[in-house]
Amino acid sequence: MPPSRNQCVLFPSGLRQRTTSAEFTVDVPVRFRDLDPMNHVNHAVYATYLESARGAYLEEVAGRSAEGAAFVLANLEISYERPITTGDDPTVALSVTRLGESSCTMAYEIRVGDDVAATAETTIVHVDPETQTSSPISDAIARRIGEYEGLELSV
């Protein structure tokens, strides 16, 4: 079956080597309020680290402001590899692994130095703000993501 509009060639889940641009990363600070009584970042806070990276990606790569982005989170999966603690300087790396007509799958690594603290995957869906239903991702946004990721899009 041929890919639908804006469907890209699928890559294995997870981050991959880029051929066209630098890896997209965002440094996230560990705040006091992120910590549990054992000085570990609470598991739920990892999702906010992903959200920060996703917002920056949509703004910088896709050209959408965080306020103007019409995407909602449809799925979130996180695998915890090691705790993040006080004094750590985490970085979130992300990559788009699937770009569909109205949805996008992103793979993440939260890193502390050379260690992977967590891996994650999210699916976001583009929505029409008036109808609150899924709507196609614009060709301009799909093109920008495709170019950044080195994905071949079929229109």
N, CA, C and O atoms as a GROMACS GRO file, in nm:
protein
  620
    1MET      N    1   0.085  -0.118   0.000
    1MET     CA    2   0.000   0.000   0.000
    1MET      C    3   0.090   0.124   0.000
    1MET      O    4   0.179   0.134   0.084
    2PRO      N    5   0.068   0.216  -0.092
    2PRO     CA    6   0.151   0.336  -0.095
    2PRO      C    7   0.123   0.425   0.025
    2PRO      O    8   0.013   0.423   0.080
    3PRO      N    9   0.225   0.506   0.067
    3PRO     CA   10   0.205   0.593   0.182
    3PRO      C   11   0.099   0.699   0.153
    3PRO      O   12   0.081   0.741   0.039
    4SER      N   13   0.030   0.742   0.259
    4SER     CA   14  -0.069   0.848   0.245
    4SER      C   15   0.001   0.983   0.235
    4SER      O   16   0.123   0.991   0.248
    5ARG      N   17  -0.076   1.086   0.213
    5ARG     CA   18  -0.020   1.221   0.205
    5ARG      C   19   0.065   1.250   0.328
    5ARG      O   20   0.023   1.225   0.440
    6ASN      N   21   0.184   1.301   0.305
    6ASN     CA   22   0.279   1.338   0.410
    6ASN      C   23   0.336   1.217   0.485
    6ASN      O   24   0.404   1.234   0.586
    7GLN      N   25   0.309   1.096   0.438
    7GLN     CA   26   0.366   0.978   0.504
    7GLN      C   27   0.512   0.968   0.464
    7GLN      O   28   0.547   0.984   0.348
    8CYS      N   29   0.596   0.941   0.560
    8CYS     CA   30   0.738   0.927   0.531
    8CYS      C   31   0.776   0.780   0.534
    8CYS      O   32   0.699   0.694   0.576
    9VAL      N   33   0.896   0.754   0.488
    9VAL     CA   34   0.952   0.621   0.502
    9VAL      C   35   0.969   0.596   0.650
    9VAL      O   36   1.023   0.681   0.721
   10LEU      N   37   0.925   0.482   0.699
   10LEU     CA   38   0.932   0.453   0.842
   10LEU      C   39   1.071   0.407   0.880
   10LEU      O   40   1.134   0.331   0.806
   11PHE      N   41   1.119   0.451   0.992
   11PHE     CA   42   1.246   0.411   1.047
   11PHE      C   43   1.221   0.332   1.173
   11PHE      O   44   1.114   0.346   1.233
   12PRO      N   45   1.315   0.248   1.217
   12PRO     CA   46   1.296   0.178   1.343
   12PRO      C   47   1.274   0.277   1.456
   12PRO      O   48   1.327   0.388   1.453
   13SER      N   49   1.196   0.237   1.554
   13SER     CA   50   1.172   0.323   1.669
   13SER      C   51   1.304   0.353   1.739
   13SER      O   52   1.393   0.268   1.743
   14GLY      N   53   1.315   0.471   1.793
   14GLY     CA   54   1.437   0.511   1.863
   14GLY      C   55   1.514   0.612   1.782
   14GLY      O   56   1.481   0.640   1.667
   15LEU      N   57   1.617   0.668   1.844
   15LEU     CA   58   1.698   0.768   1.776
   15LEU      C   59   1.788   0.700   1.675
   15LEU      O   60   1.828   0.585   1.693
   16ARG      N   61   1.820   0.772   1.569
   16ARG     CA   62   1.905   0.718   1.465
   16ARG      C   63   2.008   0.822   1.426
   16ARG      O   64   1.997   0.939   1.463
   17GLN      N   65   2.108   0.779   1.352
   17GLN     CA   66   2.210   0.871   1.305
   17GLN      C   67   2.150   0.965   1.202
   17GLN      O   68   2.076   0.923   1.114
   18ARG      N   69   2.181   1.091   1.214
   18ARG     CA   70   2.132   1.188   1.118
   18ARG      C   71   2.230   1.199   1.003
   18ARG      O   72   2.351   1.187   1.021
   19THR      N   73   2.175   1.221   0.885
   19THR     CA   74   2.260   1.240   0.768
   19THR      C   75   2.257   1.383   0.718
   19THR      O   76   2.342   1.422   0.638
   20THR      N   77   2.159   1.462   0.762
   20THR     CA   78   2.143   1.595   0.705
   20THR      C   79   2.163   1.709   0.802
   20THR      O   80   2.187   1.822   0.759
   21SER      N   81   2.154   1.686   0.930
   21SER     CA   82   2.165   1.798   1.023
   21SER      C   83   2.210   1.749   1.160
   21SER      O   84   2.221   1.629   1.184
   22ALA      N   85   2.236   1.843   1.246
   22ALA     CA   86   2.278   1.809   1.382
   22ALA      C   87   2.159   1.753   1.460
   22ALA      O   88   2.044   1.785   1.431
   23GLU      N   89   2.189   1.670   1.557
   23GLU     CA   90   2.085   1.614   1.644
   23GLU      C   91   2.015   1.727   1.719
   23GLU      O   92   2.079   1.822   1.762
   24PHE      N   93   1.883   1.716   1.735
   24PHE     CA   94   1.808   1.816   1.808
   24PHE      C   95   1.812   1.783   1.956
   24PHE      O   96   1.764   1.677   1.997
   25THR      N   97   1.868   1.872   2.035
   25THR     CA   98   1.876   1.851   2.180
   25THR      C   99   1.834   1.977   2.254
   25THR      O  100   1.845   2.088   2.203
   26VAL      N  101   1.786   1.955   2.376
   26VAL     CA  102   1.747   2.064   2.465
   26VAL      C  103   1.798   2.030   2.603
   26VAL      O  104   1.773   1.921   2.654
   27ASP      N  105   1.871   2.124   2.664
   27ASP     CA  106   1.914   2.107   2.803
   27ASP      C  107   1.798   2.145   2.894
   27ASP      O  108   1.732   2.246   2.872
   28VAL      N  109   1.774   2.063   2.995
   28VAL     CA  110   1.667   2.091   3.091
   28VAL      C  111   1.727   2.099   3.230
   28VAL      O  112   1.805   2.012   3.270
   29PRO      N  113   1.691   2.201   3.305
   29PRO     CA  114   1.747   2.213   3.440
   29PRO      C  115   1.674   2.122   3.539
   29PRO      O  116   1.554   2.099   3.526
   30VAL      N  117   1.747   2.071   3.635
   30VAL     CA  118   1.685   1.999   3.747
   30VAL      C  119   1.652   2.104   3.852
   30VAL      O  120   1.742   2.167   3.908
   31ARG      N  121   1.523   2.122   3.878
   31ARG     CA  122   1.478   2.221   3.976
   31ARG      C  123   1.450   2.152   4.108
   31ARG      O  124   1.420   2.032   4.111
   32PHE      N  125   1.458   2.224   4.214
   32PHE     CA  126   1.432   2.167   4.347
   32PHE      C  127   1.296   2.100   4.352
   32PHE      O  128   1.281   1.993   4.412
   33ARG      N  129   1.196   2.162   4.290
   33ARG     CA  130   1.061   2.106   4.294
   33ARG      C  131   1.047   1.976   4.214
   33ARG      O  132   0.947   1.906   4.229
   34ASP      N  133   1.146   1.943   4.130
   34ASP     CA  134   1.144   1.819   4.053
   34ASP      C  135   1.180   1.698   4.138
   34ASP      O  136   1.156   1.584   4.097
   35LEU      N  137   1.238   1.722   4.255
   35LEU     CA  138   1.300   1.615   4.333
   35LEU      C  139   1.204   1.551   4.433
   35LEU      O  140   1.117   1.617   4.490
   36ASP      N  141   1.224   1.421   4.454
   36ASP     CA  142   1.151   1.349   4.558
   36ASP      C  143   1.237   1.349   4.686
   36ASP      O  144   1.346   1.405   4.684
   37PRO      N  145   1.191   1.290   4.794
   37PRO     CA  146   1.268   1.291   4.919
   37PRO      C  147   1.406   1.224   4.909
   37PRO      O  148   1.493   1.248   4.994
   38MET      N  149   1.428   1.142   4.806
   38MET     CA  150   1.559   1.077   4.789
   38MET      C  151   1.650   1.157   4.696
   38MET      O  152   1.756   1.109   4.655
   39ASN      N  153   1.609   1.281   4.663
   39ASN     CA  154   1.682   1.368   4.570
   39ASN      C  155   1.691   1.312   4.429
   39ASN      O  156   1.785   1.341   4.355
   40HIS      N  157   1.592   1.230   4.392
   40HIS     CA  158   1.578   1.182   4.255
   40HIS      C  159   1.470   1.265   4.187
   40HIS      O  160   1.373   1.306   4.252
   41VAL      N  161   1.486   1.290   4.058
   41VAL     CA  162   1.379   1.356   3.983
   41VAL      C  163   1.260   1.260   3.982
   41VAL      O  164   1.274   1.144   3.946
   42ASN      N  165   1.144   1.310   4.022
   42ASN     CA  166   1.022   1.230   4.025
   42ASN      C  167   0.991   1.180   3.885
   42ASN      O  168   1.011   1.251   3.786
   43HIS      N  169   0.941   1.057   3.877
   43HIS     CA  170   0.915   0.995   3.747
   43HIS      C  171   0.821   1.078   3.658
   43HIS      O  172   0.839   1.080   3.537
   44ALA      N  173   0.725   1.145   3.715
   44ALA     CA  174   0.630   1.224   3.637
   44ALA      C  175   0.696   1.347   3.574
   44ALA      O  176   0.648   1.397   3.472
   45VAL      N  177   0.803   1.395   3.632
   45VAL     CA  178   0.871   1.514   3.582
   45VAL      C  179   0.940   1.485   3.448
   45VAL      O  180   0.960   1.576   3.367
   46TYR      N  181   0.976   1.359   3.425
   46TYR     CA  182   1.039   1.324   3.298
   46TYR      C  183   0.948   1.366   3.182
   46TYR      O  184   0.996   1.412   3.078
   47ALA      N  185   0.817   1.352   3.200
   47ALA     CA  186   0.723   1.392   3.094
   47ALA      C  187   0.732   1.542   3.067
   47ALA      O  188   0.716   1.584   2.952
   48THR      N  189   0.756   1.623   3.169
   48THR     CA  190   0.769   1.767   3.146
   48THR      C  191   0.900   1.799   3.074
   48THR      O  192   0.906   1.894   2.997
   49TYR      N  193   1.003   1.719   3.098
   49TYR     CA  194   1.129   1.736   3.024
   49TYR      C  195   1.105   1.708   2.876
   49TYR      O  196   1.154   1.781   2.789
   50LEU      N  197   1.028   1.604   2.847
   50LEU     CA  198   0.994   1.571   2.708
   50LEU      C  199   0.912   1.684   2.646
   50LEU      O  200   0.934   1.722   2.531
   51GLU      N  201   0.817   1.737   2.723
   51GLU     CA  202   0.732   1.845   2.675
   51GLU      C  203   0.814   1.968   2.638
   51GLU      O  204   0.788   2.033   2.537
   52SER      N  205   0.914   2.000   2.720
   52SER     CA  206   1.001   2.115   2.690
   52SER      C  207   1.074   2.095   2.558
   52SER      O  208   1.082   2.186   2.476
   53ALA      N  209   1.127   1.974   2.540
   53ALA     CA  210   1.200   1.945   2.416
   53ALA      C  211   1.106   1.946   2.296
   53ALA      O  212   1.140   1.999   2.190
   54ARG      N  213   0.988   1.888   2.312
   54ARG     CA  214   0.890   1.882   2.202
   54ARG      C  215   0.847   2.023   2.162
   54ARG      O  216   0.839   2.054   2.043
   55GLY      N  217   0.821   2.109   2.259
   55GLY     CA  218   0.783   2.248   2.230
   55GLY      C  219   0.892   2.322   2.157
   55GLY      O  220   0.865   2.395   2.061
   56ALA      N  221   1.017   2.304   2.200
   56ALA     CA  222   1.129   2.369   2.134
   56ALA      C  223   1.145   2.318   1.991
   56ALA      O  224   1.172   2.395   1.899
   57TYR      N  225   1.127   2.188   1.972
   57TYR     CA  226   1.137   2.128   1.838
   57TYR      C  227   1.030   2.186   1.746
   57TYR      O  228   1.059   2.226   1.633
   58LEU      N  229   0.905   2.189   1.793
   58LEU     CA  230   0.797   2.241   1.710
   58LEU      C  231   0.820   2.387   1.674
   58LEU      O  232   0.788   2.430   1.563
   59GLU      N  233   0.875   2.462   1.768
   59GLU     CA  234   0.902   2.604   1.741
   59GLU      C  235   1.019   2.621   1.644
   59GLU      O  236   1.008   2.693   1.545
   60GLU      N  237   1.131   2.554   1.673
   60GLU     CA  238   1.253   2.576   1.595
   60GLU      C  239   1.254   2.503   1.462
   60GLU      O  240   1.298   2.558   1.361
   61VAL      N  241   1.207   2.381   1.459
   61VAL     CA  242   1.212   2.302   1.337
   61VAL      C  243   1.086   2.319   1.254
   61VAL      O  244   1.093   2.348   1.134
   62ALA      N  245   0.970   2.303   1.317
   62ALA     CA  246   0.844   2.308   1.243
   62ALA      C  247   0.795   2.451   1.220
   62ALA      O  248   0.707   2.474   1.137
   63GLY      N  249   0.852   2.548   1.293
   63GLY     CA  250   0.812   2.686   1.274
   63GLY      C  251   0.683   2.724   1.343
   63GLY      O  252   0.620   2.823   1.305
   64ARG      N  253   0.642   2.646   1.444
   64ARG     CA  254   0.518   2.674   1.517
   64ARG      C  255   0.552   2.724   1.656
   64ARG      O  256   0.635   2.665   1.725
   65SER      N  257   0.489   2.832   1.697
   65SER     CA  258   0.511   2.880   1.833
   65SER      C  259   0.439   2.787   1.930
   65SER      O  260   0.340   2.724   1.893
   66ALA      N  261   0.487   2.779   2.051
   66ALA     CA  262   0.426   2.693   2.152
   66ALA      C  263   0.279   2.731   2.173
   66ALA      O  264   0.194   2.644   2.192
   67GLU      N  265   0.251   2.860   2.168
   67GLU     CA  266   0.113   2.904   2.189
   67GLU      C  267   0.027   2.874   2.068
   67GLU      O  268  -0.093   2.847   2.083
   68GLY      N  269   0.084   2.878   1.948
   68GLY     CA  270   0.008   2.858   1.826
   68GLY      C  271   0.006   2.714   1.778
   68GLY      O  272  -0.062   2.682   1.680
   69ALA      N  273   0.078   2.627   1.844
   69ALA     CA  274   0.084   2.488   1.800
   69ALA      C  275  -0.051   2.422   1.823
   69ALA      O  276  -0.110   2.432   1.930
   70ALA      N  277  -0.099   2.356   1.721
   70ALA     CA  278  -0.228   2.289   1.730
   70ALA      C  279  -0.206   2.137   1.738
   70ALA      O  280  -0.265   2.061   1.661
   71PHE      N  281  -0.123   2.095   1.831
   71PHE     CA  282  -0.094   1.953   1.851
   71PHE      C  283  -0.136   1.913   1.991
   71PHE      O  284  -0.119   1.990   2.086
   72VAL      N  285  -0.190   1.792   2.004
   72VAL     CA  286  -0.221   1.737   2.136
   72VAL      C  287  -0.146   1.605   2.151
   72VAL      O  288  -0.117   1.536   2.053
   73LEU      N  289  -0.116   1.573   2.274
   73LEU     CA  290  -0.046   1.448   2.304
   73LEU      C  291  -0.147   1.334   2.304
   73LEU      O  292  -0.246   1.338   2.378
   74ALA      N  293  -0.123   1.231   2.222
   74ALA     CA  294  -0.214   1.118   2.214
   74ALA      C  295  -0.158   0.994   2.284
   74ALA      O  296  -0.235   0.910   2.330
   75ASN      N  297  -0.026   0.983   2.293
   75ASN     CA  298   0.035   0.867   2.356
   75ASN      C  299   0.170   0.905   2.412
   75ASN      O  300   0.242   0.987   2.355
   76LEU      N  301   0.205   0.844   2.526
   76LEU     CA  302   0.333   0.867   2.592
   76LEU      C  303   0.380   0.737   2.654
   76LEU      O  304   0.306   0.673   2.729
   77GLU      N  305   0.503   0.697   2.621
   77GLU     CA  306   0.565   0.580   2.681
   77GLU      C  307   0.704   0.620   2.728
   77GLU      O  308   0.780   0.680   2.652
   78ILE      N  309   0.739   0.586   2.851
   78ILE     CA  310   0.871   0.618   2.906
   78ILE      C  311   0.929   0.492   2.968
   78ILE      O  312   0.861   0.419   3.040
   79SER      N  313   1.056   0.467   2.940
   79SER     CA  314   1.132   0.361   3.006
   79SER      C  315   1.243   0.427   3.085
   79SER      O  316   1.324   0.501   3.030
   80TYR      N  317   1.246   0.400   3.214
   80TYR     CA  318   1.344   0.462   3.303
   80TYR      C  319   1.466   0.373   3.314
   80TYR      O  320   1.455   0.254   3.345
   81GLU      N  321   1.583   0.430   3.289
   81GLU     CA  322   1.707   0.354   3.290
   81GLU      C  323   1.790   0.379   3.416
   81GLU      O  324   1.851   0.288   3.471
   82ARG      N  325   1.792   0.504   3.460
   82ARG     CA  326   1.867   0.541   3.581
   82ARG      C  327   1.812   0.670   3.637
   82ARG      O  328   1.757   0.750   3.562
   83PRO      N  329   1.825   0.691   3.766
   83PRO     CA  330   1.769   0.815   3.823
   83PRO      C  331   1.848   0.938   3.779
   83PRO      O  332   1.968   0.932   3.751
   84ILE      N  333   1.777   1.048   3.775
   84ILE     CA  334   1.840   1.180   3.760
   84ILE      C  335   1.836   1.241   3.898
   84ILE      O  336   1.732   1.238   3.964
   85THR      N  337   1.946   1.297   3.942
   85THR     CA  338   1.957   1.347   4.078
   85THR      C  339   2.005   1.493   4.080
   85THR      O  340   2.039   1.550   3.976
   86THR      N  341   2.005   1.549   4.199
   86THR     CA  342   2.058   1.683   4.219
   86THR      C  343   2.200   1.688   4.164
   86THR      O  344   2.280   1.598   4.187
   87GLY      N  345   2.230   1.794   4.092
   87GLY     CA  346   2.364   1.810   4.035
   87GLY      C  347   2.378   1.755   3.894
   87GLY      O  348   2.477   1.784   3.827
   88ASP      N  349   2.281   1.675   3.847
   88ASP     CA  350   2.285   1.627   3.709
   88ASP      C  351   2.242   1.738   3.614
   88ASP      O  352   2.165   1.826   3.650
   89ASP      N  353   2.294   1.732   3.494
   89ASP     CA  354   2.258   1.827   3.389
   89ASP      C  355   2.198   1.750   3.272
   89ASP      O  356   2.269   1.719   3.176
   90PRO      N  357   2.068   1.718   3.278
   90PRO     CA  358   2.009   1.637   3.172
   90PRO      C  359   1.990   1.712   3.041
   90PRO      O  360   1.969   1.833   3.037
   91THR      N  361   1.999   1.635   2.935
   91THR     CA  362   1.974   1.682   2.799
   91THR      C  363   1.872   1.588   2.737
   91THR      O  364   1.881   1.466   2.754
   92VAL      N  365   1.776   1.644   2.666
   92VAL     CA  366   1.679   1.564   2.594
   92VAL      C  367   1.712   1.571   2.446
   92VAL      O  368   1.720   1.680   2.388
   93ALA      N  369   1.731   1.454   2.384
   93ALA     CA  370   1.750   1.445   2.239
   93ALA      C  371   1.623   1.387   2.181
   93ALA      O  372   1.564   1.295   2.238
   94LEU      N  373   1.579   1.439   2.068
   94LEU     CA  374   1.458   1.385   2.008
   94LEU      C  375   1.470   1.378   1.857
   94LEU      O  376   1.548   1.450   1.794
   95SER      N  377   1.390   1.289   1.802
   95SER     CA  378   1.387   1.265   1.659
   95SER      C  379   1.246   1.226   1.618
   95SER      O  380   1.179   1.154   1.692
   96VAL      N  381   1.202   1.270   1.503
   96VAL     CA  382   1.074   1.226   1.449
   96VAL      C  383   1.098   1.093   1.379
   96VAL      O  384   1.182   1.084   1.290
   97THR      N  385   1.024   0.990   1.420
   97THR     CA  386   1.040   0.858   1.360
   97THR      C  387   0.927   0.823   1.264
   97THR      O  388   0.941   0.732   1.183
   98ARG      N  389   0.816   0.896   1.272
   98ARG     CA  390   0.705   0.875   1.179
   98ARG      C  391   0.628   1.005   1.165
   98ARG      O  392   0.595   1.070   1.264
   99LEU      N  393   0.601   1.041   1.042
   99LEU     CA  394   0.524   1.161   1.013
   99LEU      C  395   0.407   1.120   0.925
   99LEU      O  396   0.425   1.087   0.808
  100GLY      N  397   0.289   1.122   0.982
  100GLY     CA  398   0.169   1.081   0.909
  100GLY      C  399   0.090   1.201   0.862
  100GLY      O  400   0.136   1.315   0.870
  101GLU      N  401  -0.030   1.176   0.814
  101GLU     CA  402  -0.114   1.283   0.762
  101GLU      C  403  -0.153   1.381   0.872
  101GLU      O  404  -0.149   1.503   0.851
  102SER      N  405  -0.190   1.330   0.991
  102SER     CA  406  -0.232   1.419   1.100
  102SER      C  407  -0.159   1.392   1.230
  102SER      O  408  -0.186   1.457   1.331
  103SER      N  409  -0.067   1.296   1.230
  103SER     CA  410   0.005   1.265   1.354
  103SER      C  411   0.153   1.252   1.328
  103SER      O  412   0.200   1.238   1.215
  104CYS      N  413   0.226   1.255   1.439
  104CYS     CA  414   0.372   1.252   1.434
  104CYS      C  415   0.421   1.173   1.555
  104CYS      O  416   0.374   1.195   1.667
  105THR      N  417   0.514   1.081   1.533
  105THR     CA  418   0.573   1.004   1.643
  105THR      C  419   0.715   1.054   1.665
  105THR      O  420   0.792   1.069   1.571
  106MET      N  421   0.748   1.079   1.792
  106MET     CA  422   0.881   1.127   1.829
  106MET      C  423   0.944   1.030   1.926
  106MET      O  424   0.878   0.979   2.016
  107ALA      N  425   1.074   1.005   1.907
  107ALA     CA  426   1.152   0.922   1.998
  107ALA      C  427   1.249   1.012   2.073
  107ALA      O  428   1.301   1.109   2.017
  108TYR      N  429   1.272   0.981   2.200
  108TYR     CA  430   1.353   1.066   2.287
  108TYR      C  431   1.456   0.984   2.363
  108TYR      O  432   1.435   0.865   2.389
  109GLU      N  433   1.566   1.047   2.398
  109GLU     CA  434   1.657   0.999   2.501
  109GLU      C  435   1.680   1.114   2.597
  109GLU      O  436   1.710   1.226   2.555
  110ILE      N  437   1.665   1.087   2.725
  110ILE     CA  438   1.705   1.184   2.827
  110ILE      C  439   1.840   1.137   2.874
  110ILE      O  440   1.854   1.026   2.926
  111ARG      N  441   1.940   1.220   2.858
  111ARG     CA  442   2.078   1.183   2.886
  111ARG      C  443   2.136   1.268   2.998
  111ARG      O  444   2.102   1.385   3.015
  112VAL      N  445   2.225   1.206   3.072
  112VAL     CA  446   2.309   1.277   3.168
  112VAL      C  447   2.451   1.238   3.131
  112VAL      O  448   2.496   1.127   3.158
  113GLY      N  449   2.522   1.332   3.070
  113GLY     CA  450   2.654   1.299   3.017
  113GLY      C  451   2.640   1.192   2.910
  113GLY      O  452   2.561   1.207   2.817
  114ASP      N  453   2.717   1.084   2.925
  114ASP     CA  454   2.711   0.974   2.829
  114ASP      C  455   2.609   0.868   2.868
  114ASP      O  456   2.589   0.772   2.794
  115ASP      N  457   2.543   0.884   2.983
  115ASP     CA  458   2.445   0.787   3.030
  115ASP      C  459   2.305   0.821   2.979
  115ASP      O  460   2.267   0.938   2.972
  116VAL      N  461   2.230   0.718   2.944
  116VAL     CA  462   2.089   0.736   2.908
  116VAL      C  463   2.007   0.715   3.035
  116VAL      O  464   2.007   0.606   3.092
  117ALA      N  465   1.938   0.819   3.078
  117ALA     CA  466   1.855   0.811   3.198
  117ALA      C  467   1.716   0.756   3.166
  117ALA      O  468   1.656   0.688   3.249
  118ALA      N  469   1.667   0.783   3.045
  118ALA     CA  470   1.535   0.734   3.005
  118ALA      C  471   1.523   0.740   2.854
  118ALA      O  472   1.587   0.822   2.788
  119THR      N  473   1.440   0.653   2.802
  119THR     CA  474   1.399   0.660   2.662
  119THR      C  475   1.248   0.678   2.661
  119THR      O  476   1.179   0.636   2.753
  120ALA      N  477   1.199   0.740   2.555
  120ALA     CA  478   1.055   0.765   2.550
  120ALA      C  479   1.010   0.776   2.406
  120ALA      O  480   1.089   0.793   2.314
  121GLU      N  481   0.878   0.764   2.391
  121GLU     CA  482   0.816   0.784   2.261
  121GLU      C  483   0.681   0.851   2.284
  121GLU      O  484   0.607   0.814   2.375
  122THR      N  485   0.652   0.950   2.201
  122THR     CA  486   0.521   1.014   2.207
  122THR      C  487   0.460   1.016   2.067
  122THR      O  488   0.530   1.013   1.966
  123THR      N  489   0.329   1.020   2.065
  123THR     CA  490   0.256   1.046   1.941
  123THR      C  491   0.175   1.171   1.966
  123THR      O  492   0.100   1.180   2.063
  124ILE      N  493   0.191   1.268   1.877
  124ILE     CA  494   0.112   1.390   1.885
  124ILE      C  495   0.022   1.397   1.763
  124ILE      O  496   0.057   1.348   1.656
  125VAL      N  497  -0.094   1.458   1.781
  125VAL     CA  498  -0.193   1.468   1.674
  125VAL      C  499  -0.222   1.616   1.649
  125VAL      O  500  -0.245   1.692   1.743
  126HIS      N  501  -0.221   1.653   1.523
  126HIS     CA  502  -0.258   1.789   1.486
  126HIS      C  503  -0.410   1.801   1.492
  126HIS      O  504  -0.481   1.714   1.442
  127VAL      N  505  -0.459   1.908   1.554
  127VAL     CA  506  -0.603   1.927   1.567
  127VAL      C  507  -0.645   2.062   1.511
  127VAL      O  508  -0.569   2.159   1.510
  128ASP      N  509  -0.767   2.066   1.466
  128ASP     CA  510  -0.830   2.191   1.424
  128ASP      C  511  -0.879   2.259   1.551
  128ASP      O  512  -0.963   2.202   1.621
  129PRO      N  513  -0.831   2.379   1.583
  129PRO     CA  514  -0.870   2.445   1.708
  129PRO      C  515  -1.020   2.472   1.720
  129PRO      O  516  -1.073   2.476   1.831
  130GLU      N  517  -1.088   2.490   1.607
  130GLU     CA  518  -1.231   2.520   1.613
  130GLU      C  519  -1.316   2.395   1.638
  130GLU      O  520  -1.410   2.398   1.717
  131THR      N  521  -1.282   2.285   1.569
  131THR     CA  522  -1.364   2.164   1.581
  131THR      C  523  -1.311   2.067   1.686
  131THR      O  524  -1.382   1.975   1.727
  132GLN      N  525  -1.187   2.088   1.731
  132GLN     CA  526  -1.123   2.000   1.829
  132GLN      C  527  -1.113   1.856   1.778
  132GLN      O  528  -1.117   1.761   1.856
  133THR      N  529  -1.100   1.840   1.646
  133THR     CA  530  -1.082   1.709   1.586
  133THR      C  531  -0.951   1.707   1.509
  133THR      O  532  -0.895   1.812   1.476
  134SER      N  533  -0.901   1.587   1.481
  134SER     CA  534  -0.775   1.577   1.408
  134SER      C  535  -0.788   1.640   1.271
  134SER      O  536  -0.894   1.637   1.208
  135SER      N  537  -0.677   1.699   1.227
  135SER     CA  538  -0.674   1.763   1.096
  135SER      C  539  -0.536   1.742   1.036
  135SER      O  540  -0.439   1.718   1.109
  136PRO      N  541  -0.525   1.750   0.904
  136PRO     CA  542  -0.396   1.726   0.840
  136PRO      C  543  -0.289   1.826   0.884
  136PRO      O  544  -0.316   1.945   0.904
  137ILE      N  545  -0.167   1.775   0.899
  137ILE     CA  546  -0.051   1.860   0.923
  137ILE      C  547  -0.026   1.935   0.793
  137ILE      O  548  -0.028   1.876   0.685
  138SER      N  549  -0.002   2.064   0.803
  138SER     CA  550   0.018   2.143   0.681
  138SER      C  551   0.140   2.092   0.603
  138SER      O  552   0.235   2.039   0.661
  139ASP      N  553   0.135   2.110   0.471
  139ASP     CA  554   0.248   2.069   0.388
  139ASP      C  555   0.375   2.143   0.428
  139ASP      O  556   0.484   2.086   0.424
  140ALA      N  557   0.362   2.271   0.468
  140ALA     CA  558   0.480   2.350   0.507
  140ALA      C  559   0.548   2.290   0.631
  140ALA      O  560   0.670   2.278   0.635
  141ILE      N  561   0.469   2.253   0.731
  141ILE     CA  562   0.526   2.194   0.852
  141ILE      C  563   0.585   2.056   0.820
  141ILE      O  564   0.695   2.025   0.865
  142ALA      N  565   0.513   1.975   0.745
  142ALA     CA  566   0.564   1.842   0.708
  142ALA      C  567   0.694   1.855   0.631
  142ALA      O  568   0.787   1.777   0.654
  143ARG      N  569   0.703   1.950   0.542
  143ARG     CA  570   0.824   1.971   0.462
  143ARG      C  571   0.942   2.010   0.552
  143ARG      O  572   1.053   1.959   0.537
  144ARG      N  573   0.917   2.102   0.646
  144ARG     CA  574   1.026   2.146   0.736
  144ARG      C  575   1.076   2.031   0.821
  144ARG      O  576   1.197   2.014   0.837
  145ILE      N  577   0.984   1.952   0.876
  145ILE     CA  578   1.025   1.836   0.957
  145ILE      C  579   1.099   1.736   0.869
  145ILE      O  580   1.204   1.685   0.908
  146GLY      N  581   1.044   1.708   0.752
  146GLY     CA  582   1.108   1.612   0.661
  146GLY      C  583   1.249   1.654   0.622
  146GLY      O  584   1.340   1.571   0.620
  147GLU      N  585   1.267   1.781   0.592
  147GLU     CA  586   1.400   1.831   0.557
  147GLU      C  587   1.496   1.819   0.674
  147GLU      O  588   1.610   1.776   0.657
  148TYR      N  589   1.451   1.857   0.793
  148TYR     CA  590   1.537   1.851   0.911
  148TYR      C  591   1.578   1.708   0.942
  148TYR      O  592   1.694   1.681   0.972
  149GLU      N  593   1.482   1.616   0.934
  149GLU     CA  594   1.505   1.477   0.969
  149GLU      C  595   1.569   1.396   0.858
  149GLU      O  596   1.614   1.284   0.880
  150GLY      N  597   1.572   1.453   0.738
  150GLY     CA  598   1.625   1.377   0.624
  150GLY      C  599   1.529   1.270   0.578
  150GLY      O  600   1.571   1.165   0.529
  151LEU      N  601   1.398   1.296   0.593
  151LEU     CA  602   1.295   1.200   0.552
  151LEU      C  603   1.244   1.234   0.414
  151LEU      O  604   1.232   1.351   0.378
  152GLU      N  605   1.216   1.132   0.337
  152GLU     CA  606   1.155   1.154   0.206
  152GLU      C  607   1.004   1.151   0.225
  152GLU      O  608   0.948   1.053   0.274
  153LEU      N  609   0.940   1.260   0.186
  153LEU     CA  610   0.795   1.270   0.198
  153LEU      C  611   0.731   1.245   0.064
  153LEU      O  612   0.783   1.287  -0.039
  154SER      N  613   0.619   1.178   0.064
  154SER     CA  614   0.539   1.167  -0.057
  154SER      C  615   0.416   1.253  -0.037
  154SER      O  616   0.346   1.240   0.063
  155VAL      N  617   0.391   1.339  -0.129
  155VAL     CA  618   0.280   1.434  -0.115
  155VAL      C  619   0.165   1.393  -0.203
  155VAL      O  620   0.062   1.460  -0.205
   0.00000   0.00000   0.00000
